[in-house]
Amino acid sequence: MWKRILLIACIYTWTENIFAQENNYIDSLLTWIQRHPKVDSQYIQTLHRISYRYSEKDVKISYLYYQKVADLSDSLNFTYGKSLAQINLGLLLLNSASFDASNTAFFKAIDYADECGATRLKAVSLNNIGDNFLSLRYYDKCRQYANKAIAFNKTILDDTATPPDLKSNSYRGVAINYELLFRCLFNQKIYKQAHDSLEKGVRYAHKANESYIYSQYDLAFAKLKAIDNDFDSAKYYFQRAIAEAKMQSDLRNEFQAYLGEAQFL
């Protein structure tokens, strides 16, 4: 009994520490807003980040900041901000499992992104649409939009005029796009193509060099190893996925890794 109590206490403490880190980041964004009251593009993009950070934590607060992004972008006719606002709204609807309404928001985000030439925002929206179609089990559409997202992200990477920070985001984007493609194919039990998608995405994951991405890829490889009855390798990748998720303090990835380990081992 005491072991169970100790385990619960440890989990509670660990979870509290993660939320404290997240709160510190949000506090830093709120502090920046207070110190820079001038409403400009950076101000609106910071509001967008706050809405994004709250989207899985406090829906009401996230919605309030989405509304601020939308209203200020409309008043300034800031098309890039209008696209960001629709992405915020799409994520809120996605997290409440309103997938069709979420896609409507993401399609609007694409329209605004096209209007202002924001290829990166278009790629993000395409991937999110694909993710919604995966949740709805529309696998053909999921693959269609994942591949579109890959194409637009690669356009950014192939452009010699692209600044380094945007290229870094696009490496991350392509890695996420291929991982989405993997999940779609894996759910369809098309394992060879699922493996090929991972192999194509790995080099972009290394370029992104982010624990969040590594965790997703390790989880994907773990599932494939388990399907092949290579349980030692599967266990190794599951444990790596958990460790990488912890490094990023990412509860969702860690949960998915533990869940995958329980399902496949």
C-alpha positions, 0 to 999 in steps of 0.5 A, a space after each residue: 500500500 505504501 508503495 502505491 501511495 509513494 508512486 502517486 505522490 511522485 507522479 503528482 510532484 512530477 506533474 506539478 513540476 511540468 505544469 510549473 514549467 509551462 506556467 513559467 513560459 506563459 508568464 514570460 509571454 504575458 510579461 512581454 505583452 505588458 512591457 510592449 503595449 504597442 499593438 503590432 505584428 509581434 504583439 499579435 503573434 505573441 497573443 497567438 502563442 498564448 492562445 496556443 499554449 492555453 488550448 489544451 490547458 484552459 479552453 476559455 482563456 485560450 478562446 479569449 486570446 484567440 478572439 484578441 488575435 482575430 479582433 486586432 488582426 481584423 482592425 489592422 487588416 493584418 492578414 497573417 494574423 487572421 490566418 493565425 487566429 483561424 489556426 488557434 480556432 481550429 486547434 480549439 475545435 480539434 481538441 473538443 473533437 469538432 473535426 469538421 468545424 476545425 477543418 473549416 477554420 483551417 481552410 480559412 487559415 489557408 485562404 489567408 495564408 495564400 493571400 499574404 504568401 505565408 507558405 509555412 502557415 499553409 503547411 501547418 494548416 494542411 497537416 492539421 486538416 490531415 490529422 483531423 481526417 485521420 481522426 475521422 478515419 478518412 485515410 485517403 484524405 489524410 494522406 492527401 493533405 499530409 503529402 500537400 503539407 510535405 510539398 509546401 514545407 519542402 518548397 520553403 526548404 528549397 528556396 535559397 532566400 529562406 531565413 534559417 529560423 523558417 528553414 528550421 521550422 520547415 524541417 520540423 514540419 516535414 518530420 511531423 508531416 511524415 509521422 502523420 503519414 506513418 500513422 495513417 498508413 499504420 492504422 490501415 495496416 500498410 506496414 511497408 509504406 508506413 515504414 518507408 514514410 518514417 525512413 523518409 522523415 528521419 533525416 528531417 527529424 534529425 535536422 529539427 533535433 527536438 525531443 518532441 519529434 524524436 519521441 514521436 518517431 521512437 514510438 512509431 519505430 517501436 510499434 513497427 518492431 512490435 508488429 514484426 515480433 521483435 519485442 526487445 527492439 520494440 521495448 528499447 524504442 518505447 523506453 526511448 520515446 518515454 525518455 524523449 517525452 520527459 525531456 520535453 515535459 510533454 505529457 501527451 507524447 509520454 502518455 502515447 508512449 506508455 499506451 503504445 507499450 501497453 497495447 503492443 507489448 
